[in-house]
Amino acid sequence: QVQLVESGGGLVQAGGSLRLSCAASGRLFASYAMSWYRQAPGKERELVATISITGGSTDYADSVKGRFTISRQNAKKTVYLQMNSLKLEDTAVYYCMRRVGSYWGQGTQVTVSS
């Protein structure tokens, strides 16, 4: 059974930074690409970033390019999302996701204040 547990969310002022973590349980973490999604109130869930198995390839939504960085440590079964220069519109619940098998974490709230 795969479980994904996010942490690191919170309240931050615009322009600030946060680092989200997603710890995975189960086997074969290093065999799957991982993604971060987010869902703002009243909006659909959107893909924020994806990282390949080795971490050598990443992809980002246009809205976060140059500000967010996705990374992973396979030995720790953890994927990260470093968020810099946060904007009000980054406020959302952020979810970790493994597409193969469609596994989701419970989400962590990020609130950016002015």
C-alpha positions in Angstrom: 0.0 0.0 0.0 1.3 3.4 -0.9 0.8 6.4 1.3 1.8 10.0 0.6 2.1 12.5 3.4 2.6 16.1 2.7 4.0 18.7 5.2 5.5 22.1 5.2 2.5 24.2 4.4 1.6 27.3 6.3 1.0 31.1 6.2 3.6 33.2 4.5 3.8 36.8 3.3 3.9 37.6 -0.4 7.5 37.4 -1.6 8.4 34.7 1.0 9.4 31.1 0.7 8.2 27.7 1.8 9.4 24.2 1.2 6.9 21.4 1.0 7.8 17.8 1.6 6.0 14.6 0.5 7.1 11.4 2.3 6.1 8.2 0.6 5.6 4.7 2.1 5.7 1.5 0.2 8.2 0.0 -2.1 9.6 1.2 -5.4 9.4 4.9 -4.8 12.4 5.4 -7.0 10.6 3.7 -9.9 8.0 6.4 -10.4 7.7 10.0 -11.5 6.1 12.2 -8.9 4.1 15.4 -9.2 2.8 18.3 -7.2 -0.7 19.6 -7.8 -2.6 22.4 -6.2 -6.2 23.5 -5.8 -7.3 27.0 -5.0 -10.8 27.7 -3.6 -13.4 27.5 -6.4 -10.9 26.4 -8.9 -10.0 23.1 -10.5 -6.9 21.1 -9.4 -3.9 22.0 -11.5 -0.6 20.4 -12.1 2.3 22.4 -10.7 5.4 20.4 -11.3 6.6 16.9 -12.2 9.9 15.2 -11.7 11.3 12.1 -13.4 12.4 8.9 -11.7 16.0 10.1 -11.3 15.2 13.7 -10.9 17.1 14.5 -14.1 14.0 15.9 -15.8 11.5 18.4 -14.4 8.5 20.2 -15.8 6.6 23.2 -14.4 3.4 25.1 -15.0 4.0 28.4 -16.6 2.6 30.2 -13.6 5.4 28.9 -11.3 8.4 28.6 -13.7 11.4 30.3 -12.2 9.9 30.5 -8.8 9.3 26.8 -7.8 11.7 23.9 -7.8 10.8 20.3 -7.5 13.3 17.8 -6.3 13.5 14.3 -4.8 15.6 12.1 -2.6 14.9 8.5 -3.5 16.9 7.2 -0.5 14.5 9.1 1.8 11.4 8.4 -0.4 10.7 12.1 -0.4 9.8 14.6 -3.0 10.1 18.4 -2.3 8.7 21.6 -3.7 10.7 24.7 -3.0 8.5 27.7 -3.5 10.1 31.1 -3.7 8.8 34.6 -4.4 5.3 33.5 -3.4 2.3 35.4 -4.7 -1.2 35.8 -3.4 -2.4 33.6 -6.3 -0.3 30.7 -5.0 -2.7 30.2 -2.1 -4.1 26.7 -2.4 -4.0 23.2 -1.0 -1.0 21.5 -2.4 -1.1 17.7 -3.1 1.6 15.2 -3.8 0.7 12.7 -6.5 2.0 9.5 -8.1 0.3 9.1 -11.4 0.9 5.4 -11.7 -1.8 3.9 -9.5 -3.2 7.4 -9.0 -2.1 7.9 -5.4 -2.7 11.2 -3.7 -1.7 12.7 -0.4 -4.1 14.4 1.9 -2.8 17.9 1.0 -1.2 20.7 2.8 -2.5 24.3 2.9 -0.4 27.1 1.7 -1.7 30.6 2.3 0.1 33.7 1.0 -0.9 37.0 2.6 -0.3 40.5 1.5 
